[in-house]
């Protein structure tokens, strides 16, 4: 009985929900594990049984994200069974997903970042590379957003860039005058060399004279960072993390930072408060007059 129900559900995911094969395989593994644990008709599984299964998952020391995936798969399965009138009560509705784990983000130290940006040579490719990583840090753009920036999106007078972010939502990001000078020089000199008689509306150009890709930026960073620090364990997203943390360290309001980063929810932005230690240190140090017995 259970096997037939599972196979019907997988067919539903494939032919009606058009899920990718890897997603369907994940559903298959998670639900099969659940059904095998009980070895009885799914209609006979009670709420108390599910709690026992959740305890079993917990004892396996799985990550919260893995537990959440398994429970989410079961919730979808139970909704399907309810829709098909196979079960009378959806006991999985009473089960909540575990809270997300918030990992501390990796931040590049200020001196390391400064030395890295100053390590580029005066060649066309290296000038472009400096523009890439300066903008990632100076604006907090996602790398996917940066490679899609067009010349018309940049306002050097207003020191701003119009960005099309996640969900096709537009926002404005800003940069400092030093970054403006770097961009201006790149546009008037270096970019023309890289185009090689081609034409492009995009800001960043690869060595073949066409638009630079996300994968291209990732490769450039790993190559340059390996030569600079003798290891390549870094991602473009760390420049965004560093941008956010440094702004918080310098007193930026959390909601203003949310707007700059293009986060839909403030909760997403709040992860940076966990790594912004300068504000905490300054606050603690402000108490020293009293603790030192000074008026």
C-alpha positions as CSV (number, residue, x, y, z in Angstrom):
1,X,0.0,0.0,0.0
2,X,2.6,2.5,1.1
3,X,4.9,1.7,-1.9
4,X,2.1,2.3,-4.3
5,X,1.2,5.6,-2.7
6,X,4.8,6.8,-2.8
7,X,5.1,5.9,-6.4
8,X,1.9,7.7,-7.2
9,X,3.2,10.8,-5.3
10,X,6.5,10.7,-7.2
11,X,4.6,10.6,-10.5
12,X,2.5,13.6,-9.3
13,X,5.7,15.5,-8.6
14,X,7.2,14.7,-12.0
15,X,4.2,15.1,-14.3
16,X,2.0,17.6,-12.5
17,X,4.4,19.7,-10.5
18,X,7.3,19.4,-13.1
19,X,10.0,19.0,-10.4
20,X,13.6,18.3,-11.3
21,X,14.8,14.7,-11.1
22,X,17.2,15.5,-8.2
23,X,14.3,17.0,-6.2
24,X,12.2,14.0,-6.8
25,X,15.0,11.7,-5.7
26,X,15.3,13.7,-2.5
27,X,11.6,13.3,-1.8
28,X,11.9,9.6,-2.5
29,X,14.7,9.1,-0.1
30,X,13.1,11.1,2.7
31,X,9.7,9.6,2.5
32,X,10.9,6.1,2.0
33,X,13.0,6.4,5.2
34,X,9.9,7.6,7.0
35,X,7.7,4.8,5.8
36,X,10.4,2.1,6.5
37,X,10.8,3.4,10.1
38,X,7.2,2.5,10.9
39,X,6.6,-0.5,8.6
40,X,2.9,0.0,8.8
41,X,0.1,1.5,6.7
42,X,0.5,5.3,6.6
43,X,-3.2,5.7,7.6
44,X,-2.3,4.0,10.9
45,X,0.5,6.5,11.8
46,X,-0.6,8.7,14.6
47,X,0.7,12.1,15.8
48,X,2.5,10.4,18.7
49,X,4.3,8.1,16.2
50,X,5.5,11.2,14.3
51,X,6.9,12.7,17.4
52,X,8.8,9.4,18.0
53,X,10.2,9.7,14.4
54,X,11.3,13.3,15.0
55,X,13.1,12.1,18.1
56,X,14.8,9.5,15.9
57,X,15.9,12.2,13.5
58,X,17.2,14.4,16.4
59,X,19.3,11.5,17.8
60,X,21.0,11.2,14.4
61,X,22.6,14.6,15.0
62,X,21.3,15.9,11.7
63,X,21.6,19.6,10.9
64,X,18.5,21.7,11.4
65,X,18.4,22.3,7.6
66,X,18.4,18.5,6.9
67,X,15.7,17.9,9.5
68,X,13.7,20.7,8.0
69,X,14.0,19.3,4.5
70,X,12.8,15.9,5.6
71,X,9.8,17.3,7.5
72,X,9.0,19.6,4.6
73,X,9.0,16.5,2.2
74,X,6.6,14.7,4.6
75,X,4.3,17.7,4.8
76,X,4.0,17.9,1.0
77,X,3.4,14.1,0.9
78,X,0.6,14.3,3.6
79,X,-1.0,17.2,1.8
80,X,-1.1,15.1,-1.4
81,X,-2.7,12.2,0.5
82,X,-5.2,14.5,2.0
83,X,-6.1,16.0,-1.4
84,X,-6.6,12.4,-2.7
85,X,-8.8,11.5,0.3
86,X,-6.4,8.7,1.3
87,X,-6.2,10.0,4.8
88,X,-8.9,11.5,7.0
89,X,-6.6,13.7,9.1
90,X,-3.4,15.4,8.2
91,X,-1.4,14.8,11.4
92,X,1.7,16.4,9.8
93,X,0.0,19.8,10.0
94,X,0.7,19.9,13.7
95,X,4.5,19.6,13.2
96,X,6.6,22.7,12.9
97,X,9.9,23.0,11.0
98,X,13.0,23.4,13.1
99,X,14.5,26.9,13.3
100,X,17.1,27.8,10.7
101,X,20.7,27.7,11.8
102,X,22.4,31.1,11.5
103,X,26.0,30.7,10.7
104,X,28.4,33.5,11.3
105,X,29.5,35.1,8.0
106,X,33.1,35.3,6.9
107,X,34.4,38.9,7.0
108,X,37.7,40.0,5.3
109,X,39.9,42.0,7.7
110,X,40.3,45.7,6.7
111,X,44.1,45.6,6.2
112,X,43.9,42.4,4.2
113,X,41.2,43.8,1.9
114,X,43.2,47.1,1.4
115,X,46.4,45.2,0.6
116,X,44.5,42.9,-1.8
117,X,43.0,45.8,-3.7
118,X,46.4,47.5,-3.9
119,X,48.0,44.3,-5.2
120,X,46.6,44.7,-8.8
121,X,49.0,45.8,-11.5
122,X,48.5,48.5,-14.1
123,X,47.4,46.1,-16.9
124,X,44.0,46.3,-18.5
125,X,42.8,43.1,-17.0
126,X,44.1,43.9,-13.5
127,X,42.5,47.4,-13.6
128,X,39.2,45.7,-14.5
129,X,39.7,43.2,-11.7
130,X,40.3,46.1,-9.2
131,X,37.0,47.6,-10.4
132,X,35.2,44.3,-9.8
133,X,36.4,43.7,-6.2
134,X,36.2,47.4,-5.3
135,X,32.6,47.5,-6.4
136,X,31.7,44.3,-4.6
137,X,33.0,45.8,-1.4
138,X,32.0,49.4,-1.9
139,X,28.4,48.6,-2.9
140,X,27.6,45.3,-1.3
141,X,26.3,44.0,-4.7
142,X,25.8,40.3,-5.2
143,X,28.1,39.0,-7.9
144,X,25.1,38.1,-10.1
145,X,23.9,41.7,-9.8
146,X,27.4,43.2,-10.6
147,X,27.9,41.3,-13.9
148,X,24.5,42.5,-15.1
149,X,25.2,46.2,-14.4
150,X,25.0,48.2,-17.7
151,X,26.7,51.5,-18.5
152,X,23.3,53.3,-18.4
153,X,22.7,52.0,-14.8
154,X,25.7,54.0,-13.5
155,X,25.4,57.6,-12.4
156,X,28.9,59.0,-11.7
157,X,27.5,62.4,-10.6
158,X,25.1,60.9,-8.1
159,X,27.6,58.2,-7.2
160,X,25.0,55.5,-7.6
161,X,24.0,52.4,-9.6
162,X,20.5,51.2,-10.4
163,X,20.4,47.4,-9.7
164,X,18.0,44.7,-10.7
165,X,18.1,42.3,-7.7
166,X,16.3,39.2,-6.7
167,X,12.7,38.9,-7.8
168,X,13.4,41.5,-10.4
169,X,13.2,44.2,-7.8
170,X,15.0,47.5,-8.5
171,X,17.1,49.3,-5.9
172,X,19.8,52.0,-5.8
173,X,23.2,51.4,-4.3
174,X,25.8,54.0,-3.7
175,X,29.6,54.2,-3.8
176,X,32.2,56.7,-2.6
177,X,34.2,59.3,-4.7
178,X,37.3,57.2,-4.8
179,X,35.4,54.3,-6.4
180,X,33.8,56.8,-8.9
181,X,37.3,57.9,-10.0
182,X,38.2,54.2,-10.5
183,X,35.1,53.5,-12.6
184,X,35.5,56.7,-14.7
185,X,39.1,55.8,-15.6
186,X,38.0,52.2,-16.4
187,X,35.2,53.4,-18.7
188,X,37.3,56.0,-20.6
189,X,40.4,53.8,-21.0
190,X,40.6,50.2,-20.0
191,X,37.2,49.1,-21.1
192,X,37.8,50.3,-24.6
193,X,41.0,48.1,-24.8
194,X,39.1,45.0,-23.5
195,X,36.2,45.5,-26.0
196,X,38.6,44.8,-29.0
197,X,36.3,46.6,-31.4
198,X,33.2,44.8,-30.1
199,X,30.3,46.6,-28.6
200,X,28.5,45.9,-25.3
201,X,26.1,47.6,-22.9
202,X,27.6,45.9,-19.9
203,X,30.1,47.4,-17.5
204,X,32.4,44.4,-17.1
205,X,34.1,42.9,-20.1
206,X,36.0,39.7,-20.3
207,X,39.3,39.1,-22.1
208,X,37.4,38.2,-25.3
209,X,35.6,41.5,-25.4
210,X,32.2,40.2,-24.2
211,X,30.2,40.4,-21.0
212,X,31.9,38.9,-17.9
213,X,30.0,36.0,-16.2
214,X,29.5,35.1,-12.6
215,X,31.7,32.1,-13.1
216,X,34.4,34.3,-14.6
217,X,34.4,36.5,-11.5
218,X,34.7,33.5,-9.2
219,X,37.6,32.1,-11.2
220,X,39.4,35.5,-11.2
221,X,39.0,35.8,-7.4
222,X,40.3,32.4,-6.7
223,X,43.3,32.9,-8.9
224,X,44.2,36.3,-7.6
225,X,43.5,35.4,-3.9
226,X,45.7,32.3,-4.3
227,X,48.6,34.4,-5.5
228,X,47.9,37.0,-2.8
229,X,47.3,34.8,0.3
230,X,48.5,31.4,-0.9
231,X,45.1,29.9,-0.5
232,X,41.9,30.1,-2.5
233,X,39.2,29.5,0.0
234,X,37.2,32.7,-0.6
235,X,34.0,33.7,-2.5
236,X,32.8,37.0,-4.0
237,X,30.0,36.9,-1.4
238,X,32.5,37.6,1.3
239,X,33.0,41.1,-0.1
240,X,29.2,41.7,0.5
241,X,29.5,40.3,4.0
242,X,32.4,42.6,4.7
243,X,30.6,45.6,3.3
244,X,27.6,45.0,5.6
245,X,29.7,44.4,8.7
246,X,31.9,47.4,8.2
247,X,28.8,49.6,7.7
248,X,27.3,48.3,11.0
249,X,30.6,48.8,12.7
250,X,30.4,52.5,11.6
251,X,27.0,53.0,13.0
252,X,24.6,52.4,10.0
253,X,21.0,51.8,10.9
254,X,19.9,48.1,10.3
255,X,16.9,49.0,8.2
256,X,19.0,51.3,6.0
257,X,21.4,48.4,5.5
258,X,18.5,46.2,4.6
259,X,17.6,48.6,1.8
260,X,21.2,48.7,0.5
261,X,21.5,44.9,0.5
262,X,18.1,44.4,-1.1
263,X,16.9,42.0,1.7
264,X,13.2,41.5,1.7
265,X,13.1,40.6,5.4
266,X,15.0,42.4,8.2
267,X,15.7,39.0,9.8
268,X,18.1,38.2,6.9
269,X,20.0,41.4,7.6
270,X,20.2,40.8,11.3
271,X,22.7,38.0,10.8
272,X,25.4,40.7,10.4
273,X,24.7,42.0,13.9
274,X,26.3,38.7,15.2
275,X,29.7,39.6,13.6
276,X,29.7,43.3,14.0
277,X,31.9,43.3,17.1
278,X,33.3,46.9,16.9
279,X,30.0,48.4,18.1
280,X,29.9,46.0,21.0
281,X,33.5,46.7,22.0
282,X,33.0,50.4,21.8
283,X,29.9,50.2,24.0
284,X,31.7,48.1,26.6
285,X,34.7,50.4,26.6
286,X,32.4,53.4,27.2
287,X,31.8,52.0,30.7
288,X,35.4,52.1,31.7
289,X,35.2,55.6,33.3
290,X,32.9,54.2,35.9
291,X,34.6,50.9,36.3
292,X,37.9,52.7,36.7
293,X,36.4,55.0,39.3
294,X,36.5,58.1,37.2
295,X,33.8,60.8,37.0
